[in-house]
């Protein structure tokens, strides 16, 4: 699926969710129902946050396509492997730089 199509689909989904209301009203009768509603809302918010983040990543990739920098790693400036771009078309970093970033975020035990 191309980036423009993915971006449009995600934006339409997010707009529909915003129009419909993100979270349902809590009209529960007992603590157990209320707890389940809170869990459901937490999951819904997490999913929406992930989709907003993906739209942001796709917009960034489209911007890099427009300015001619798409496919170049923002870390080392080397070419990102075609195989990686096929798997993750919004990738900003080559595999090596992405791993380095992820390793810095994981605290040592």
C-alpha positions as CSV (number, residue, x, y, z in Angstrom):
1,X,0.0,0.0,0.0
2,X,1.4,3.4,-0.9
3,X,2.1,6.0,1.8
4,X,-0.5,8.4,0.5
5,X,-3.2,5.7,0.7
6,X,-2.1,4.6,4.2
7,X,-2.0,8.2,5.4
8,X,-5.5,8.9,4.1
9,X,-7.0,5.7,5.5
10,X,-5.5,6.4,9.0
11,X,-6.6,10.1,8.9
12,X,-10.2,9.0,7.9
13,X,-10.3,6.4,10.7
14,X,-9.1,8.9,13.3
15,X,-11.6,11.6,12.1
16,X,-14.4,9.0,12.3
17,X,-13.3,8.1,15.8
18,X,-13.2,11.7,16.9
19,X,-16.6,12.4,15.4
20,X,-18.1,9.4,17.1
21,X,-16.5,10.2,20.4
22,X,-13.4,8.4,21.6
23,X,-14.7,7.1,24.8
24,X,-18.0,5.7,25.8
25,X,-19.9,7.1,28.7
26,X,-19.6,5.1,31.9
27,X,-23.0,4.0,32.8
28,X,-22.1,1.1,35.0
29,X,-23.9,-0.5,37.8
30,X,-21.0,-2.0,39.7
31,X,-17.3,-1.7,40.3
32,X,-16.5,-4.7,38.1
33,X,-18.2,-3.1,35.0
34,X,-16.6,0.2,35.7
35,X,-13.1,-1.5,35.9
36,X,-13.7,-3.2,32.6
37,X,-14.8,0.1,31.0
38,X,-11.6,1.7,32.2
39,X,-9.5,-1.1,30.8
40,X,-11.4,-0.8,27.5
41,X,-10.9,3.0,27.4
42,X,-7.2,2.6,28.1
43,X,-6.8,0.1,25.2
44,X,-8.8,2.4,22.9
45,X,-6.6,5.4,23.8
46,X,-3.4,3.4,23.3
47,X,-4.6,2.3,19.9
48,X,-5.5,5.8,18.8
49,X,-2.1,7.1,20.1
50,X,-0.4,4.5,18.0
51,X,-2.3,5.4,14.9
52,X,-1.6,9.2,15.4
53,X,2.1,8.3,15.8
54,X,2.0,6.3,12.5
55,X,0.3,9.1,10.7
56,X,3.1,11.4,11.9
57,X,5.7,9.0,10.7
58,X,4.0,8.7,7.3
59,X,3.8,12.5,7.0
60,X,7.5,12.7,7.7
61,X,8.3,10.1,5.0
62,X,6.1,12.0,2.5
63,X,8.0,15.2,3.4
64,X,11.3,13.5,2.9
65,X,10.1,12.2,-0.5
66,X,9.2,15.8,-1.4
67,X,12.5,17.2,-0.4
68,X,14.5,14.4,-1.9
69,X,16.0,13.0,1.3
70,X,13.8,9.9,1.4
71,X,15.8,6.7,1.7
72,X,18.8,8.4,3.5
73,X,19.3,7.6,7.1
74,X,18.9,10.6,9.4
75,X,21.6,9.2,11.6
76,X,24.5,8.2,9.4
77,X,23.2,9.7,6.1
78,X,23.8,6.3,4.3
79,X,21.2,4.8,2.1
80,X,18.5,2.8,3.9
81,X,18.3,-0.7,2.5
82,X,15.5,-1.2,0.0
83,X,14.4,-4.3,1.9
84,X,13.9,-2.1,5.1
85,X,12.0,0.5,3.2
86,X,9.7,-2.1,1.7
87,X,9.0,-3.4,5.2
88,X,8.8,0.0,6.9
89,X,8.3,2.7,4.2
90,X,8.4,5.5,6.8
91,X,11.7,4.4,8.2
92,X,14.0,7.3,9.1
93,X,17.0,5.3,10.1
94,X,19.0,2.4,8.7
95,X,18.8,-0.8,10.7
96,X,22.1,-0.1,12.4
97,X,21.2,3.4,13.6
98,X,17.7,2.2,14.6
99,X,19.2,-0.6,16.7
100,X,21.6,1.9,18.4
101,X,18.7,4.2,19.2
102,X,16.6,1.4,20.6
103,X,19.5,0.1,22.7
104,X,20.0,3.5,24.3
105,X,16.4,3.5,25.4
106,X,16.6,0.2,27.1
107,X,18.0,0.5,30.6
108,X,20.8,-1.8,31.6
109,X,19.9,-4.4,34.2
